[in-house]
Amino acid sequence: MFNVTRDPRNPLISPDPNTPWLAEATFNPSPVIYDKTLHLIYRAASHPSLYHDETLELSTIAVSRATGEDTFSPGEPLITPTEPWEAYGCEDPRVTKIGDTFYIFYTALGGFPFGPDNIKVAVATTKDLKTINSKHLVTPFNAKAMALFPERVGGKLRAILTVNSDLPPSRIAIAEFDRPEDIWSPYYWDTWYRNFEARTLDLTRDNTDHVEVGAPPIWTDKGWLLVYSHIKNYFTNDKVFGIEAALLDHANPTKVIARTIYPFMIPEEGYERYGRLPKIIFPSGALRHGDLLTVYYGSTDTTCCRATLSFAALMDSLSPDGRIKQHVQRAKENPILAPIAKHPWEAAHVLNPTAIEINDQTYILYRAVGNENTSVIGLARTKDGLHIDERLPEPIYVPRAPFELKHGGPTDNSGCEDARVSRIGDKLYVTYTAYDSVNVPQVAESSISVHDFLDHNWANWTKPEIISPEGVDDKDACIFPEKIGGRYMVLHRISGHVCADYVTNLNFRAEKLSRCIQVIGPRPGMWDSQKVGISGPPIKTASGWVLFYHGITDAHEYCLGAVLLDRNDPTVVIGRTSQPIMTPTEKWEKEGWIPNVIFPCGQVVTHDTVYLYYGGADQAVGLATIRLSNLVSHLRSIKPVNTLHAKKERILRPKHKLPVPTHV
């Protein structure tokens, strides 16, 4: 569970149309600290011009040094095409320092038009990031994205690279060298390439994926951390570029110990979605400073950017078995509510509960469905939040208005679905999905005084009103429990996105929702790729409003995540979980009316504990708890480290020598 924070100064370096060698693009930065100063080694591209009788954008490799404000100027060229095997450009550097020498690996373009026969890896060495001491062609075969490990293992240098990068499917592979000269030895690579499949590691999930080395590996006490590029649907026009991470075995890095299940970054910001090549982010470097991991990446093949996340949280999220870690504690008594056969109105399903605390009692308002598939609202009460002290034998709210009465077949779905309750003053406001089995679902609202609610005076519910835009499929709504800037805010879902609307009062007969300010949407390739919708009303904290929400995966699993919204303007997202907090794992969550569903509609906070009430597989109701302070700490924005005088992270190494794998 963690949040990724983009640097507010992004893009760090942008193209300058007045400087010919970087007029078109500046991207894919590789960071390194030298002389106590952060340097970015990056790719720059010129406007199309004539080179060797061909018109093309010539790529060179530049170096930029951080200033006192930790900002970057374009710097100056460092590696330019001077050899025949790089005559058409030098691209995408990765830099590692071994001893007193910087090894900068890059893609060398030796011909045009570009193709597998002329795209290879080269290396340049330098002592001071100013003067290039030597340049060598490395691979005699098609390859890209090579990087040295930052230290020797078993006395050997080790590198990771993408083999057959332009002859997909590409493979990520490991190479080892006794001495630096072996890195550019044709004899070494000829022998190595004959059996490179035995030196590969598999980071794909299916045969439509493409993976490529991102940053040089980072040593951790649990293994080598590799940040890499994962491209879903690579062989289609619907590619999804993501950034992922894997933990590799110290001694044998072809062994993947654990990895992220989903990307932790995809293109979301405007500068990541619009540029020379839209919707592309590509990791090219990473630095660790204590618990902060900063990922450097190219955006739309146009600019240099970076983002920061918690190193510990990322490591905690890596999965050794393909399952997401659950960050909640499920009640061992789950499910706490199930259908009751002798009650016709709730004989088939009970699901998707909301909750409200009144006088130290928790009231659970749950959706109930009978054999005719009509949804109503039932009520249960608990003193301790878990054990049910009272469950009413009749529903407390039933369909009354034409827009929620069944107009289709006798067993078509209809009724009052998935309620959310907010207390404002001495009234409880319930929003729910109203469905008549024929027209599109709409958001309806009804209210009742706290006094009437406690006295079970259900006849005093106000007449339900449709509050959502006419004719629009709208669901998953709640009213903020207090005014924002003098107005009431309503969250709801249109077209799979969570949006917000302001209203001046809660008389929805006079004022409907209309504007739909987008708050969050699906993130293609991530765990919430298909749709998102709110859970319960947001929780106010000192850091902002915590809003739980459900997201639907590509495999149509409903999972739980959270966002932190600004206290004064909740349309502003401060942080969002990059991995789900909770996924369907229990049998009763995976098997039911709709399988593989976690669906909360409300929660109660007691001290620092959030009691989340949720539907499992649209069949029964369960309880899970999570520490609010822990969640908020993961959702807060992470400030970028000022790297001007940053020191290299000190890590304790094991005293024993690691064995060298015999097959490499």
Summary of the structure (lengths in Angstrom):
residues: 664
radius of gyration: 28.4
end to end distance: 35.6
largest distance: 87.5
contacts: 2411
relative contact order: 0.11
helix: 9%
strand: 46%
